[in-house]
Amino acid sequence: MNGLVLLIISIAILLCGYIFYGRYLCKKWGVGENTEPTPAHTMEDGIDYVPAKAPVLMGHHFSSIAGAGPITGPISAAAFGWLPCALWILVGGIFFGGVHDFGALFASVRHGGKSIGEIISTNMGKRAKRLFITFAYLTLILVVAAFASIVANTFGATFDATGAVDVAASTSNARVAMVSILFIVIAIIFGYAVYRRNMPMGVSSLVGILAIVAIIAIGINFHPIYLSSTTWMWIVGLYITIASITPVWILLQPRDYLSSFLLYAMLALAAVGVVLARPDMSNMALASWSVEGASGTTYLFPVLFTTIACGAISGFHSLVSSGTTAKQLDKETDAKPIAYGGMLLECVLAILTLCAVAYAFGWNKANPDAALKGATAIFGGGIAHMIDDAIPGTYDVLFTLLVLTYSAFCLTSLDTATRLARFMFQEFWLDGSKGETPENVTGYKKVLANPLVATLITVVLGVLLGLNGYGKIWALFGSANQLLAALGLLAVATWLGNVGKSNKMFLFPMAFMLVVTISSLVINTKNQFITIAAGGADWGPWAQAIIGILLIALSLVLAVEGVTTIAKQKKVKA
C-alpha cells in the first residue's frame, strides 16, 4: 500500500472516532453537566493548581504524553508488519487509549484534581491505593531513568581515544543541547509575559514561535558546549528537580506549550514527507504472527500490545491526565479535546512513524553503506530523506530539527514524570479521607511529604538507575506501563459505577489489557528463569524475575478487588 493512502484513511477513521465516539462518551458520562468551577479554580495555589487556557494545556498534555513512545513503539514492532501495527494504533487509540485518557482526566477533575491513586482509594479502598501508588512510583522512576539517559545521550559529546572531543561527531548533539538550553530561557520569559504581564495569547504565541526559529538558528551556528553524557545526566537531574517544584506557570506550562509548536511542526514535516515521497509500505512485511530472533521466537500476542503503547494506549497517560492536566483544566468541556483529542493526535504521529519506517527500510536497501540505524535515525532520517529526495540540500537542517523535536518529546515527558512521581510519593504518606496535606501533617509524614524531599529522592533514584543500567530491567517497562493502563481503566470504571454512570466501554479494554499484561509478564519471567538456570546471570535477570512475579501478584490482587467492586455495583442496581 502507498503510505499516503494509509495516512489519509487513518486520519479519516480517527476523525470519525473523535466526533462520534467522543460525543457518545461525553453523553454517557455527563461531561459538562457539572457547572461548578474545576479544581484549577477552586484549589488554585499558584504552584500545581493553575488554570490554563485550552491551547496551553493541550501543549502541555500532548508534549507530556507523547514522549518517545509513539516513535519507538512502531519502530520496534515493525517486524510484525505494518498492518497489525496500524490496526492496533487505530482501534487501540479510539476504543482503548482515548477512553483511558479521557476517563482518567474526567474522573480526576470530579475528585478535586487528585491522582488515579486517590480515585482508587475512594472507590476500592486504601490498600488498593497503596499498592497502585507503589507500583506507579516505581514505574515513574524507570521513566525518569530512561528519559534522562536518552536526553543526556542526545546532548552528550563523543570523545576520541585521547579523551579529546570529537567535534565532527558531536556537532549534532551540541546543537540540540544549545537549542534546548535556550528553549528553557524563552519558556520562562514566555510564562512571565503571559501570566504576570498579561500579554495576549495570540501575540505571545507569535513572539514565541519567532523566538523558537531564532534559537534554532543560533543553536545550529553557535554551540560551544561539549560535555560528556554523564555530566549531562547530573545537569538534567538538577533541571528536573527545579522543574518539579517550581510553579507550573513559570516553566511547565510555557515550556510544554512552546514545545508543542515543535511537535506540530514535526507532524507537519512528516505529513509533507509522506505526500512528497508516498513511501511504499511493502518495504515492510504486511503481517507476521511471529518473529525469529537471537533469543528465539517472539509472537505477535502479547508483544505487539506492549510494544506499541503510547500510540494506542499507555498507562503513563492516566498519570499525566490525573496528575498535572487535571490540576490545570480551565473548563470541564476542555477535557474531550485535550485528553481524547490528544490521544488521537498521538495515533497520527504513530501512523506517520510507520510511514517513516517503510521509507527508511527502502533507503537502507538502496544504501546499505549509509543505513539508518536506531529509533532516532530511522524516524528522523526517514522523514528527512523523504523531503530531501524531493528538495535536495535540506537533509542536515531537517534531521537536526527532528532530533531536537525528539529530544523535546523526551525532556517534556521527563519533567512531567518527575512532578508526577513527586505527587505519588507525597500521596503515599497522606490519607486523603482525613484531609491530610503536606502542610497540616506532622512528624515523619511532614518530612516525607515535603515537595523538595519527595523530588530529591525521586531524582537521585532515577539518575543513579540511569547511570547504572536501567536497561537491564527496561524490558519490564512495556508490561508495567500497560498494567498501569489496565489499572487506570479499572479505577475509572469502578468510579463511574459508584456514581451511577455507564462504565461498559471500559470493561473489554480493561480485561484485554489485563490478559495482555499478565501474559507478557509470565513469558518474560519464564525467560529470566531460563537465563538464570543457564548460569552466569548478573543482577538484571534476577531483578526482572522478582519484579515480574510481584507485578503478576499485584495485577491479580487489584483485578480481583476491582471486579468484586463492579460486581457489587451491578447487584445493587439489580
KEVEX-331101 format. One record per residue (C-alpha): x, y negated, z. Coordinates in steps of 0.2 Angstrom, whole numbers, plus 5000, padded with zeros to 4 digits. Layout:
N
    X    Y    Z
    X    Y    Z
...
***
This chain:
574
    X    Y    Z
 5000 5000 5000
 5005 4982 4997
 5009 4973 5013
 4999 4958 5008
 4984 4968 5006
 4987 4976 5023
 4989 4959 5031
 4973 4952 5023
 4962 4967 5028
 4969 4967 5046
 4966 4948 5049
 4948 4951 5042
 4945 4965 5054
 4952 4955 5069
 4942 4940 5065
 4926 4951 5065
 4931 4958 5081
 4934 4941 5089
 4917 4934 5083
 4906 4949 5085
 4913 4960 5099
 4920 4945 5108
 4902 4937 5108
 4895 4954 5114
 4907 4954 5129
 4903 4936 5134
 4884 4941 5134
 4886 4957 5144
 4897 4948 5157
 4888 4932 5158
 4904 4921 5154
 4899 4903 5155
 4884 4906 5166
 4893 4900 5181
 4893 4881 5181
 4905 4880 5196
 4922 4872 5193
 4936 4885 5190
 4949 4889 5204
 4961 4877 5194
 4950 4863 5201
 4943 4870 5217
 4960 4876 5223
 4971 4863 5214
 4988 4862 5224
 4999 4854 5211
 5011 4869 5210
 5002 4885 5205
 4984 4879 5203
 4984 4866 5190
 4970 4864 5177
 4977 4864 5159
 4970 4859 5143
 4965 4874 5132
 4979 4872 5119
 4992 4870 5133
 4986 4885 5142
 4984 4895 5126
 5003 4891 5123
 5007 4897 5140
 4997 4913 5139
 5002 4918 5121
 5020 4914 5124
 5020 4925 5140
 5010 4940 5134
 5019 4941 5118
 5037 4944 5124
 5047 4956 5114
 5033 4969 5114
 5024 4966 5098
 5040 4966 5089
 5050 4980 5096
 5035 4991 5098
 5030 4993 5080
 5048 4994 5075
 5051 5009 5087
 5035 5018 5082
 5038 5015 5063
 5044 5033 5062
 5026 5039 5064
 5021 5030 5049
 5013 5013 5045
 4995 5020 5045
 4994 5026 5063
 5003 5011 5069
 4991 4999 5060
 4976 5009 5066
 4981 5008 5084
 4985 4990 5083
 4968 4985 5076
 4957 4997 5086
 4968 4995 5102
 4968 4976 5100
 4949 4974 5098
 4942 4988 5109
 4956 4991 5122
 4968 4976 5124
 4956 4962 5121
 4944 4969 5133
 4958 4972 5146
 4965 4954 5145
 4948 4945 5144
 4941 4955 5158
 4956 4953 5169
 4956 4934 5167
 4937 4933 5169
 4937 4944 5185
 4952 4934 5192
 4943 4917 5189
 4927 4924 5198
 4939 4929 5213
 4947 4912 5216
 4961 4915 5204
 4968 4930 5214
 4978 4944 5205
 4972 4961 5200
 4978 4967 5217
 4966 4957 5226
 4952 4962 5215
 4956 4980 5219
 4957 4976 5237
 4939 4968 5237
 4931 4982 5226
 4942 4998 5230
 4950 4995 5247
 4966 4988 5255
 4976 5005 5252
 4972 5004 5234
 4978 4986 5233
 4995 4990 5242
 4998 5005 5230
 4994 4994 5215
 5005 4979 5221
 5020 4990 5225
 5019 4998 5208
 5016 4982 5199
 5030 4973 5208
 5042 4987 5204
 5037 4986 5185
 5040 4967 5185
 5057 4970 5192
 5061 4981 5177
 5054 4967 5166
 5065 4954 5174
 5080 4965 5172
 5077 4970 5154
 5072 4952 5148
 5086 4944 5157
 5098 4956 5149
 5090 4953 5132
 5091 4934 5134
 5109 4935 5141
 5115 4946 5127
 5106 4934 5114
 5116 4920 5122
 5132 4929 5126
 5149 4926 5116
 5159 4940 5108
 5177 4942 5114
 5192 4950 5105
 5205 4962 5112
 5215 4947 5120
 5200 4940 5129
 5198 4925 5117
 5181 4920 5110
 5177 4927 5093
 5169 4911 5087
 5164 4918 5070
 5154 4932 5078
 5147 4921 5092
 5141 4907 5082
 5123 4913 5080
 5122 4916 5099
 5130 4900 5104
 5117 4891 5093
 5102 4900 5101
 5109 4896 5118
 5111 4877 5115
 5094 4875 5107
 5087 4885 5122
 5095 4873 5135
 5089 4858 5125
 5072 4866 5124
 5071 4866 5143
 5076 4847 5144
 5062 4842 5132
 5049 4853 5141
 5052 4844 5157
 5051 4827 5148
 5035 4833 5139
 5027 4838 5156
 5031 4821 5164
 5024 4812 5149
 5008 4821 5149
 5004 4824 5167
 5012 4809 5175
 5011 4795 5162
 4995 4802 5154
 5002 4802 5136
 4988 4808 5124
 4990 4826 5120
 4990 4823 5101
 5004 4810 5102
 5014 4820 5114
 5012 4836 5104
 5018 4827 5088
 5033 4820 5098
 5036 4837 5105
 5036 4845 5088
 5048 4832 5081
 5059 4835 5096
 5060 4854 5093
 5065 4850 5075
 5079 4838 5082
 5086 4850 5095
 5086 4864 5082
 5096 4853 5070
 5108 4848 5085
 5110 4866 5091
 5114 4873 5073
 5128 4860 5071
 5134 4857 5089
 5135 4872 5100
 5151 4871 5111
 5145 4883 5125
 5153 4901 5123
 5150 4911 5139
 5150 4930 5142
 5134 4939 5144
 5137 4942 5162
 5139 4924 5166
 5123 4920 5156
 5114 4933 5167
 5118 4924 5183
 5113 4907 5174
 5097 4914 5168
 5094 4921 5186
 5096 4903 5193
 5085 4896 5180
 5070 4908 5183
 5072 4905 5202
 5069 4887 5199
 5056 4890 5186
 5046 4902 5198
 5044 4889 5212
 5043 4873 5204
 5025 4866 5200
 5018 4873 5184
 5016 4856 5176
 5035 4852 5177
 5041 4867 5167
 5030 4882 5164
 5015 4874 5156
 5025 4862 5145
 5039 4874 5140
 5027 4888 5135
 5016 4875 5126
 5031 4869 5116
 5037 4887 5114
 5020 4891 5106
 5024 4880 5091
 5040 4890 5088
 5029 4906 5089
 5016 4899 5077
 5030 4894 5065
 5037 4911 5066
 5019 4918 5062
 5018 4906 5048
 5035 4910 5041
 5032 4929 5042
 5015 4927 5033
 5024 4916 5019
 5037 4930 5018
 5023 4943 5016
 5014 4933 5002
 5031 4930 4993
 5038 4947 4994
 5022 4958 4995
 5033 4972 5004
 5029 4990 4998
 5023 4999 5013
 5028 5016 5005
 5046 5011 5011
 5039 5018 5027
 5031 5035 5029
 5012 5035 5028
 5009 5045 5043
 5019 5058 5053
 5012 5068 5068
 5030 5072 5074
 5047 5066 5073
 5063 5076 5074
 5077 5068 5084
 5093 5072 5094
 5083 5076 5110
 5070 5087 5100
 5053 5085 5093
 5043 5069 5098
 5024 5070 5095
 5013 5055 5090
 5002 5058 5105
 5006 5051 5118
 5021 5042 5112
 5013 5030 5099
 5001 5023 5113
 5015 5020 5125
 5027 5013 5112
 5016 5000 5104
 5010 4992 5120
 5009 4973 5118
 5002 4974 5100
 4987 4985 5106
 4986 4985 5125
 4998 4981 5139
 4996 4981 5157
 5008 4966 5159
 4994 4956 5151
 4982 4959 5165
 4996 4952 5177
 4998 4936 5167
 4979 4934 5165
 4976 4936 5183
 4992 4929 5189
 4996 4912 5181
 4982 4909 5167
 4968 4911 5179
 4975 4898 5190
 4976 4885 5176
 4959 4889 5167
 4950 4872 5165
 4933 4880 5160
 4926 4897 5161
 4922 4897 5142
 4940 4894 5138
 4943 4912 5144
 4937 4920 5127
 4948 4911 5115
 4963 4911 5127
 4963 4929 5133
 4953 4939 5119
 4959 4927 5105
 4977 4928 5112
 4977 4947 5111
 4971 4947 5094
 4984 4935 5088
 4997 4946 5095
 4989 4960 5085
 4993 4949 5069
 5011 4947 5075
 5012 4966 5076
 5005 4969 5059
 5017 4956 5052
 5031 4966 5061
 5026 4982 5052
 5027 4972 5035
 5044 4966 5040
 5050 4984 5045
 5044 4990 5027
 5054 4976 5019
 5069 4979 5030
 5069 4998 5026
 5068 4994 5007
 5083 4982 5009
 5093 4995 5019
 5090 5007 5005
 5096 4995 4992
 5110 4988 5003
 5117 5001 5014
 5133 4991 5017
 5123 4977 5024
 5110 4987 5033
 5099 4978 5046
 5100 4987 5062
 5092 4984 5079
 5075 4976 5083
 5081 4958 5081
 5090 4961 5064
 5076 4971 5057
 5062 4959 5062
 5072 4943 5059
 5082 4949 5044
 5067 4957 5036
 5057 4941 5036
 5072 4930 5032
 5076 4941 5017
 5058 4941 5011
 5059 4922 5009
 5077 4921 5004
 5075 4933 4990
 5062 4921 4983
 5070 4905 4989
 5089 4908 4989
 5100 4900 5001
 5088 4899 5016
 5093 4915 5025
 5105 4909 5038
 5094 4895 5044
 5078 4906 5044
 5087 4920 5053
 5094 4908 5067
 5076 4901 5069
 5069 4918 5070
 5082 4924 5083
 5079 4908 5093
 5060 4912 5092
 5063 4930 5098
 5073 4923 5112
 5060 4911 5116
 5047 4925 5117
 5059 4934 5130
 5063 4919 5140
 5044 4913 5142
 5039 4931 5147
 5054 4931 5159
 5050 4916 5169
 5032 4921 5169
 5036 4938 5175
 5047 4931 5189
 5032 4920 5195
 5020 4935 5194
 5032 4946 5204
 5033 4932 5217
 5014 4932 5218
 5014 4951 5220
 5027 4951 5234
 5018 4937 5243
 5001 4946 5242
 5008 4962 5248
 5011 4954 5265
 4995 4944 5266
 4977 4950 5270
 4965 4940 5258
 4950 4946 5268
 4956 4937 5283
 4960 4922 5273
 4979 4923 5276
 4990 4912 5266
 5009 4909 5266
 5005 4893 5276
 4995 4900 5290
 5003 4917 5294
 5017 4919 5307
 5031 4930 5311
 5039 4941 5298
 5025 4938 5286
 5029 4919 5287
 5047 4923 5281
 5042 4937 5268
 5028 4927 5260
 5038 4911 5258
 5039 4907 5240
 5058 4904 5239
 5062 4920 5249
 5050 4931 5238
 5058 4923 5222
 5076 4926 5228
 5073 4944 5232
 5065 4947 5215
 5078 4938 5205
 5093 4946 5214
 5085 4964 5212
 5081 4960 5194
 5098 4953 5189
 5108 4967 5199
 5097 4980 5190
 5100 4971 5173
 5119 4971 5176
 5120 4989 5182
 5110 5000 5170
 5091 4996 5169
 5092 5006 5153
 5094 5022 5162
 5076 5020 5168
 5069 5010 5154
 5061 5025 5146
 5048 5024 5161
 5043 5007 5156
 5031 5011 5142
 5022 5023 5153
 5022 5012 5168
 5016 4997 5158
 5001 5007 5151
 4997 5014 5168
 4996 4996 5173
 4984 4994 5159
 4973 5009 5164
 4973 5002 5182
 4968 4985 5176
 4954 4992 5166
 4948 5002 5181
 4949 4986 5193
 4938 4976 5182
 4926 4990 5178
 4923 4993 5197
 4921 4974 5200
 4908 4972 5186
 4899 4987 5193
 4898 4979 5210
 4891 4963 5204
 4878 4972 5193
 4886 4968 5176
 4889 4981 5162
 4906 4990 5163
 4903 5003 5150
 4915 4995 5137
 4929 4999 5150
 4926 5017 5153
 4933 5026 5137
 4948 5014 5136
 4952 5017 5154
 4950 5036 5153
 4960 5036 5137
 4974 5026 5144
 4975 5037 5160
 4976 5053 5149
 4990 5044 5138
 5000 5038 5154
 4999 5055 5163
 5003 5065 5148
 5018 5054 5144
 5024 5054 5162
 5023 5073 5163
 5033 5075 5147
 5046 5063 5152
 5048 5070 5170
 5049 5088 5162
 5063 5082 5151
 5073 5074 5165
 5072 5090 5175
 5079 5099 5159
 5093 5087 5159
 5097 5089 5177
 5097 5108 5176
 5109 5107 5162
 5122 5099 5174
 5132 5083 5174
 5117 5071 5176
 5121 5054 5183
 5108 5044 5194
 5097 5040 5179
 5088 5057 5176
 5086 5059 5195
 5078 5042 5196
 5067 5044 5181
 5061 5061 5188
 5057 5055 5206
 5049 5039 5200
 5039 5049 5187
 5032 5060 5200
 5027 5046 5211
 5019 5037 5196
 5009 5053 5192
 5003 5054 5210
 4999 5035 5211
 4988 5036 5195
 4979 5051 5201
 4975 5043 5218
 4969 5027 5211
 4959 5036 5197
 4950 5046 5210
 4946 5031 5220
 4940 5021 5205
 4930 5035 5198
 4922 5038 5216
 4918 5019 5217
 4910 5019 5200
 4900 5035 5203
 4893 5027 5219
 4888 5012 5209
 4878 5022 5197
 4869 5032 5212
 4864 5015 5220
 4857 5009 5203
 4848 5026 5201
***
